[in-house]
Amino acid sequence: MSHLELSFVCLCRRRTPWLGATIVALMVNGVVAAQPAEQPPAPVVVAPAEERLLAPVTFFSGTVISRDDAKLAAEVEGRLKWVADVGTSVKRGQSVARLDDVLIREALAENEATVVREQARLTFYTQEVERLQPLLERKIVTPSSLDQAISNHRVAESELAVARARVMQADEQLERTNLRAPFDGVVTERFVQAGEWATRGTAIVRLVDAQSLEVQTRVPAETLAFINKGSDLKLTASPRQSTGTVRAIVPVGDDRSRLYELRLTLKGQRWPAGQAVRVEVPTAPARKVVAVPRDALVIRRDGTSIFRVNDDDTAERVNVDTGVAAGPLIEVNNGVRAGDRVVIRGGERLRPGQKVVVVPGSQP
């Protein structure tokens, strides 16, 4: 208690004894209350620093696409009688559109009648050749008569073959008036409606296999040295993550962008066709580093640090320099060793030397 305070108390005692005692008690209690109480241990979540092989990565945009995505076109001309609705799921071989087949059926009937006619002509010329051969031996007919009959027979055979081929063509055209799915899929678009005339090659519907999916992305040439067929790359479509295996590297770059196409087979997480994703592509060789979870970093104006939990359960602040980052891990330098326990939750309000209690469930 200062000299001025003592003088004030003495004066109060002389004037009003009970007031002086009260003031003294309040001042003493205030001094006691001003002393800081010992803080309880701070609860924290920890994880071990690990020695890992990490490589710097760059994110590139990608898209989930179907490996089977086709615009099905008409193979014969005709008026459309029916087209499957958008969203219709079909199996391989099922119809997605049908064309009017009246004209083709009439052509088929005409060609079948031609076959019957040519078959009759062939039968006639066959019998004629058989009649003329013994007559030529008895010299009743000339050799030219037999030669003419044989020639007519061969012509009839060829005409019959042509007629049968036309029947087969008409049968095939009739079959192709029924447009069938070449694979299991979903009708995602109709380009022509029922009642419209479709010429050969006109796109009718778009069919997409929603199960056979992969990721398409394009990367610069300098990254190809760090990617191989079969490499696993991380994929992100917030908030979900997955992994894709490089199925193919197209070795020809785009003339304008100078980028090279990658195709990745999805593993684990499934996304719908058309989903935008980010692909982590390495841009340098992997190297061995000490890495900690990103959540361990405490970023302040005076720099970046982490809190390490010592054997006596006290928090030690360690200033670090960060390096390569890959996924949830980041490289740290300056005094952090593999196996050190670093705080990943609860470090924002820690002070150096403060006691901590590790929350159960933390990684050892």
HELIX and SHEET records of a PDB file:
HELIX    1   1 HIS A    3  ARG A   15  1                                  13    
HELIX    2   2 PRO A   17  ALA A   34  1                                  18    
HELIX    3   3 VAL A  102  GLU A  137  1                                  36    
HELIX    4   4 PRO A  143  ARG A  176  1                                  34    
HELIX    5   5 ALA A  221  PHE A  226  5                                   6    
HELIX    6   6 ARG A  294  ALA A  296  5                                   3    
SHEET    1   A 5 VAL A 298  ARG A 300  0                                        
SHEET    2   A 5 GLY A 303  VAL A 309 -1                                        
SHEET    3   A 5 ARG A 341  ARG A 345 -1                                        
SHEET    4   A 5 ALA A  42  PRO A  48 -1                                        
SHEET    5   A 5 VAL A 356  VAL A 358  1                                        
SHEET    1   B 4 GLU A  50  LEU A  54  0                                        
SHEET    2   B 4 ARG A 287  PRO A 293 -1                                        
SHEET    3   B 4 LEU A 329  VAL A 332 -1                                        
SHEET    4   B 4 THR A 322  ALA A 326 -1                                        
SHEET    1   C 7 VAL A  57  SER A  66  0                                        
SHEET    2   C 7 LEU A 213  PRO A 220 -1                                        
SHEET    3   C 7 LEU A 259  LYS A 267 -1                                        
SHEET    4   C 7 ARG A 240  ILE A 249 -1                                        
SHEET    5   C 7 ASP A 232  ALA A 237 -1                                        
SHEET    6   C 7 ALA A 276  PRO A 282 -1                                        
SHEET    7   C 7 VAL A  57  SER A  66 -1                                        
SHEET    1   D 4 ASP A  69  ALA A  73  0                                        
SHEET    2   D 4 ALA A 203  VAL A 208 -1                                        
SHEET    3   D 4 GLY A 185  ARG A 190 -1                                        
SHEET    4   D 4 SER A  89  VAL A  90 -1                                        
SHEET    1   E 4 ASN A 178  ARG A 180  0                                        
SHEET    2   E 4 SER A  95  LEU A  99 -1                                        
SHEET    3   E 4 GLY A  78  VAL A  83 -1                                        
SHEET    4   E 4 TRP A 197  ALA A 198 -1                                        
SHEET    1   F 3 VAL A 298  ARG A 300  0                                        
SHEET    2   F 3 GLY A 303  VAL A 309 -1                                        
SHEET    3   F 3 ALA A 315  ASN A 319 -1                                        
END                                                                             
